[in-house]
Amino acid sequence: MKIIVFTHAGGNKYSYNNFYKNYDRFIVIEYNGRGTRIDKPFVDNIYLLVDEVYERVSSQDLLSEDYIIYGHSLGALVGYLLCQKIMDKGGNYPKKLVLSGKKHFHRDNRKNISTLPDSEFWKEVTALGGIPDEMMNYPELIDFYIPILRNDFKLVESFQHKPQAKLTFPIDIFYGSEEACDEDMQGWLDESTEKVTITKLTGNHFFIFKHTEFFNTYFDSLMLKK
């Protein structure tokens, strides 16, 4: 079993190095414009991004064996839309979709920030958490990341939800107690014909990094299932 991972805004293949210990089975898919794909132009439309990602994971033969799709925040949206595309194309479906840090579409009323001036945009981003304190001491690093983050936030903000067929495999949903309430997540219950499980954990938008022991146990248990 492998876990195909899609990152939050600004994330890259190293963002989850300390998140899950069995990292060799935790395959992080990078978006254009960062990490090993720094030379590739940004994709600023979520559906075009999903098309590009689908072609990549298919060409790498990642969808042929047993696998799980996991995404956090922006990655949750990418993961969900990728599952829809996989169902449209046919073939080997994931054993499970795992999402974190994403309210259901009908409750996701986060304000648009991608067009704000740099200083205001950075203030909004840091308010979400997840930015290392030491990064504040390196203005050149902030300048490097702002275009990446701005593009990624644009991907989410420009997304318009369209009614989709229900997925036909289970979904596990995790959310932070400081970023959402139960009502924000209930819509996910209607997104699959199979079991949908919703779990609240303490923390802000990046609560997952406060619960690495929990997620190590959780992902280990998924690895053992067929």
Beta strands, then each sheet from edge to edge (+ up, - down):
strand 1: 2-6
strand 2: 26-29
strand 3: 67-72
strand 4: 96-100
strand 5: 171-176
strand 6: 196-201
sheet 1: 2+ 1+ 3+ 4+ 5+ 6+
end
